[in-house]
Amino acid sequence: MGILNAYYLPKGGDKLLYPTISLVNTFRVVFNHYFGQNYQLLNDDSFLSNMNQPYMFVPVKK
């Protein structure tokens, strides 16, 4: 399962990314590094649903 992420992270920000980073942690890493925040990283979990049951989420196994 993939999502296109394109970043320009100067001043060492690119060193903080890792291959399995999820969107929720992307923003946490950016805010922590560039804005001096202290957000804890969350689990990099992914979920799917189908069109017949859009709110019935199923975890994606890695």
N, C-alpha and C positions, 0 to 999 in steps of 0.2 A: 504494500500500500504506500503510495508516494504522493507527496505534495511538493510542487515546485516552490522552493524558497530561494530568493536571491538577496544577498546581503552585501553591504559595503560597511565594514566595521573597522575603522582605523584605530590606531593606538592600542593594539593588542586585543581588541574585541573578538577578532576572528579566532584567537587561540582558545576561547571559552566554549566554542561550539563543539559538538560531538556528533558522530554519525546517526545516532538514533534520537536526536532531539525532536521534541514535539512542538507544535505551535504555542502551546501554553507556556512552555519553558523558554522558548525563544525570547519572548518579551520580558520574562523575568531576568534572563541573563543580560539583555540590553539595559534594562532599567537599573539593575545592580551595578553594572560596570560603568555606564555613562552618567547616571543620575544619582549615584551614591546610595541607592536603596539596599535593603537587606531582605529581599523576597526569597523564601526557601523554594527550592525546585520541587516540583510535583512529579509523580510517577509519569513516565512517558507511555501511557496506555492509549490504545486506539480502539474505537468502537465502530460498528457498522449497523445499519438498519435497512429494511427494504421498503418499497413504496406502499405496500399493503399495510404495514405496521410501522410507520415512521418514528414512533416513540418507543419502540421495543428494540433497545440497543443490545448488541451481542459483542462481547470482547473479541478482538482480533488476536490470535495467538501468534507469537513471533517465531 
